[in-house]
Amino acid sequence: MGIMYKEYFLPEQWIFPFEDIPRGKKIVLWGAGIVGKQYYAQLQTTKWAEQILWVDKNWKRFRSIYGEKCLVNSPSEIDKDDFDYIVISVSSSMCAIDIRNEIISMGIPADKIVWFPSQSKVLMSSNPYINRLIEPAYREFEEVIKWQPDSSQATFWYEKITDKENFVVPRLVVVLTTRCSLRCNGCNNLMPLVQRYTDFPCEKVLFWINNFLNAADGCVTLELLGGEPFLYKDLNKVLVALIQEKKILRVEITTNGTIVPQNELLELLRSPKCFIKVSKYPGIKRTEKFIETIKEFDISHLVIDDVDWIDPGPPISHGKSSHKLKYEYTKCGASYTCKTLLGGKIYPCARGASLFHLGYIQESTAECIDIENNDNLRERMRDFFLKDTSVVCDYCTITDSWRCIQAGVQCETRDC
């Protein structure tokens, strides 16, 4: 489980994730990362269900680490007639969809598959500061170190994150532009609905980020987003500043891979501090050239084969109760690791930022932080990151309805 969890989490503080599964049923756990380990430990403690098998596609890696004591097996060991449910034990919705599709391809019916959408709050302490900041920051840190295993700053950042006196943000999303090269149906961030594109001035973007960092002790991952971030003409200038910033461990860019950068920008992206996530959609051929180019420049990256998305629904109010809003907000991974800076304000998530920016929700001090105002900014930011509900969830169906749609399908009308 690691020092982090032994120090901060007690068994009686855990939130058990299997209430929808009747007691005594036979289950297979699929996933042996942080979430899988936590689910396994909870099952051993509560005896709620009988775990008959624990599998992971990377089972050989676990065997190489733990040898004969390894409890993780290959998915090929699954006997589809010998269990009641398969529990997908990952936090990423994209990974969960991939695993779900693979399980179904094995001839296992969908009603035997259990997953909790964007379930990132798998362990729970009575201290909200641990739940919403320390534990998510630690998970983000582990993800970064997995891709930067030789990081000389690993020990420094580990101690910084786990010090309860510090205020370390797991991840901040920074929107550089609302301009996008695609018009995807079901876009979580509502880009097809943007009528007037905004490219935020570089000087302003860096000013906002500087104010944010002055109010925090660090940010594990700072993610640059659009629209499409490679359409932002001053991306070079922003990257130069962020690569030099000691309070940021990783700079991440999320892209659809349709815009191949110039060589000057590609050279910057070779920095070990930079990481690119490429969404590869069916039918979008331009992505192949982008992937080929960043491989040639030896840029650290991850290609996500986005076949399906979870449909967030249209940007309309669903009239959810305050209890349901709180339940969905604390259940959604975006409320922990997707606080989004757009136009000088920090919003609960990227979809929320777009909802406010496009005028679907009226702004209030409870739903955003004005980053240009330095008065008590540290305290205001900390309180905002610790909040446990948001009206944004009333305009989203990701958490309460797991409806899959094909990813990257292009809109023919503006109101898609």
N, C-alpha and C positions, 0 to 999 in steps of 0.2 A: 504493500500500500504506500510505502514511502514515509519519510520523516514528516512531511507536511501534514498528512492525514492523521498520523499518530499523535501529533502535537495538538491539532485543532479540533478533531472530530471524535466524538464519543458515540458508541453504538446506540445509546438511547436518544441521540439527537438526529438519527438518520430518518429520512423520508422514504418509506417503502414504496417502490414503483409498481407493484404487481396487484393492486386492489381489484383490477378487472379480471384477474385469473382466479377461479375458485381454488380454495385450499386443497392441497394434496395432489394437484395435477402434476403430470410429468412434463418437464420443460427442457428445451435445448437453448442454451445461451449462445448467440452468434455475435462475437466481438470480444476481444480480450485486451482492449486498451484501458484507459482510465475508467470509463463508464463500465466496461465489462468487469473489471476488477471490483468495482464498488457493488455492482449487482451481485456478483458471486459472494462477496463478503456478507451482504445483507441476507442472501438466501441461507448461508451457513448459520447465521445468527437467528433468523426468525423461523426457519424450517417451514415457511409458508407453502412452498412447492418442492417437489422432488426434482432436483437437477440431475438429469441422466447423462448429459453431455455438454461440453463447452468447446466451441469451435471458433476458428479464425482462419482467414485465407493466408495469413502470415504465420501459421502455426510453426513452420520450420525455424523462424527467427526465435520464437519463444523456447523451442526445444534446444536451440544452440546456447541460450542463456541459462536455462534452468535444468537441462539434462533430463535424467530419468524422473525427476520430481515434477516435471512440467505437467500441468493438468489440461493443457490446451491441445485439441486434436484438429485434424483436417476435416473440412465440411463433408468430404467423401465418406466419413464414418457415420453420417446421419442415416438412420433407418426410418423411413417415412411412416412406418406402421407402429413405431415404438414410442411415440410421444404424443402429448396433447397440444402443445404450443411451442413455437420457436419465438423467443424474445430477442429482438434486434437491439443489442446493447451498444449503440453509438449515439452521439449527440447531434451529428450533422445530418440534416434532412436529405442532402444529396447522397451521402453515403448510404443512408437508410433505404432510399429508393433503389439504389444499385443492388444492395443486398436483397431487398424484397423481390426484385425482378429475377435475380439469380435463384432464389429459393423457389419461386414459382416455376422457373425453367426446369427445376429438378422434379417437377410433378407434385409438389406440395401445395395444397389448396390455400388460397389467400386467407380464409377464415381461421387458419391455424397460425397466422403470423401476427405478432403483437409488437407494436412500437409506440412510443410516446412522442409525438411531434415536437422537434426542437427541445427535447428533454435534456437540459444541461444542468438543472439543479438536482443532481442525483444524491448528493449528500447535503445535509442541512444541519447547521449549528443554530443554537439559540441566539447567536450574535449575528445580526444582519450585516455587519461590516465584513465578517468572514464570508457569509453567503454570497454577497453581491460584489465584493471587490477582491479580497485575498484569494479565495478559492478559484474564481474565474481567471484572475491574473496568473495564478500558478499553472492552471491548465494551458493558458495561452503561452506561457513561458516554456512549458514542456514541448509544445508544438513547434515553437521557434527553434529550440535546441535540437530537435529531431532533424531539422534541415540544416542547422549550423552547429554540428556536434563539436567542432573545434573552437567554439567561441571562448575567447579568453575572459569574457565578462560573465560567464555562467554563474560562478560562485557569488560575484558581486550582486547580480540581479536576483538570484535566489534569496539572498539575505535581505535585499531591499524589499522584495515582494512579501516575504513572510514576517517582516517586522510590523507588528500591529500599530505602531506609531506613524507609519508612513501612509501616504495616499498615492498608491500606484494604480493607474487605470489599465485594465486588461487590453483594451483596444479602442481606438477612436477612428471613426470613418470621417474623412474630409472630402466633401464634394467640391471639385474644382470647376466643373461645368455641367450644365444640364443638356448640353449638346450630345447627341448620340448618333452613331452610324447605322443603327438598326432601329426597327420599330416592332418590338416583340409583343405579341399577344400575351396578356397575363403578366406583364412586367411588374415585378414587385414594387419598383420605385416610380411607376407611373410615367415613364419617359414619353410614351406616345401621346400623352395628354398635354405635354408642354407645347404651348403655342409661340411663346417668345423665349428663345434660348438665352441663357445667362452664362458668360464666362467671367468668373469672379477674378478681380484684379490680383495679380501675383503679390503685390505689396500688402494688400488686405489679407490675403490668405496666410501669408507668413506672419503678419501682425496677430491674427487670431490664434494661430498655432502657438506663437510665442507667449501670448497671454495665458493660454491653456496650460502650457508647460510650466510657466512661472507659478501657477496655482497648484500644481501637482508635483509629486516627487519622481514621477516617471510615467512612461506609457510603453507597455510591452510591444504592441504593434500599432503603428499608425498607417491606416489604409487609405490610399488615394483612389477616389471613385468619380464616376461621371453620373449620368451620361456615359460617354466613352472617354476615359482620361487621356488617351493618346491623341485626342482632338484638341487638347488644351495646349495652346502655343507656348506657354511659359513653364511647361512641365520640367524642362531642364533646370531652370532657376530654382524651382521648388525642391527638386531632388538634391541639388548641390547643398542647399541649406539643411535639409533633413538628414542627409548622410553624415554631416558634421555634428549633428545634435546628439549630445551624450545622454540626454534623458529619454531617447527612443532606442529600443533594442532592434526593432525591425521596421523597415518601410516596405509596405506591400501595395501592389497595384493590381486591381481587379479589372480585367479587360475581356472584350469579346473577340479580340485577336483579328480584327478586320483592318486595322491601321498599322502598317509596318513602320517603326520609328526610323529616323535618320541615324547615321553612324555615331554622331556625337552623343545622342541620347542613349544609344545602345552601349557605348563605352561606360557611361555613368551607371547603367543598370548592372554592370558586371561587379559592382561593389558587393562584397559579401553581406552587406546590410540590406540589400534589396532583394525582393522576392516578387514574382509575378504569378498570379492565378489567372489562367486562361480558360474561359468558358467556351467549350467546343460544341456548337449546336448542330444538329442534323441539317444538312442542306446549305450550310454557310461555308462555301469552299475557300474563301479568302483566309480563313484561320490557318490553313495548312502552311501557307507562306510565312505567316507570323511565327508559328511554332518552329519551322525550319530555321528561320533567322535567329531567334533567341538561342537555339541550340548551337548554331555556328559561333555565337559570341559567348557561349558557356555561361549563360545567365541562369541563375537559380529560378526554377519555375515548377508549377504543377498544372497539368492539363486536366480539366474536369470535363469528362464526357457527359454533358448535360442532355440526357434523353427526355427526362420528365422533370417537371416542376410541381411543387405543391401550389395550387391556385389560391392566391390571396383574396380573390373576389374583387368586385367593383368598389370604388371609393365612396361607399354610401354608409350611413349609420344603420346599424342593425338593432339598436335599442337594447343593448346588453345591460344587465343589472350591474351595480357597483361590485357585488360579490363576484360575478363572472368576469368582469374586467380585471380584477385583482388576480383571480385564478389564472386567467390566460396570460397576463403580463409576467407573472412569476414562473409560469411554465415555459414561456418562449425564450429560446436562447438569445434572440436579438436583444432582449431587455438587459442582458448581462454583457454582451460583447459587440453591440452594434450602435452605441451612442454616436450620433452623427452631427458633425459640424457643417452647417450650410448657411452662407450669408451672414456670418457673425454670431450665429446662435447654435447651441447644442440641443438636439432633439432626442426623444427616446429611442429612435431607430431610424434607419434610412427611409423606410416607407413613411414613417411619421413626418420626417423632414419634408418629403415631397407633398404630403397631405396639407401641411401648413403652408408651404411655399406656393402651392397652387390654389390655396384659398378654400379647401374643403373643410378645414377646421379653423376656428378662430384662435389666434395665439393667446396664451395666458402664461403668467410667471410659473404656474404649476407644471406646465408642459414643455418649457424650454428655458435655457440659460443664456442671457445676453453676455457674450464673451468679450464684448468691447468695454463693458463696465467692470473695472477692476475692484470695485468696492466689495469686500468680503467674498471675493470670487472663490477662494479655496473652500470656504464653508458652504457657499451656495452650490458649488459643483459637487462637493461630497454629499450633501443632502439630496441632490438630484440623482446621483448615481445609486443612492440607497433607497429611493422611492420604490414602492411595490405595486403601483398601478398606473395606468395611463388611458386616456380617452382614445388614443390611437387604436387600441385593440378593438374598439367598436366598429372600426372601418376595415377590419382584416378578418379573414376566416382561416388563416393558416393553422392556428392552434386548435380550433374547435372542429374543423372539418378537413379531413385528410383527402382532398380531391386532387388527383394528378391530372396534369395537362401536358401536352407535348411542348418541350422547351424550344424557344427560338423561332416559333412560327411567326412570320411577318404579317403585320396588320395591313389591311387595305383601306381602312378608314381611320380617322383621327381619334375616335372615341372607343377604340378597342381596349 
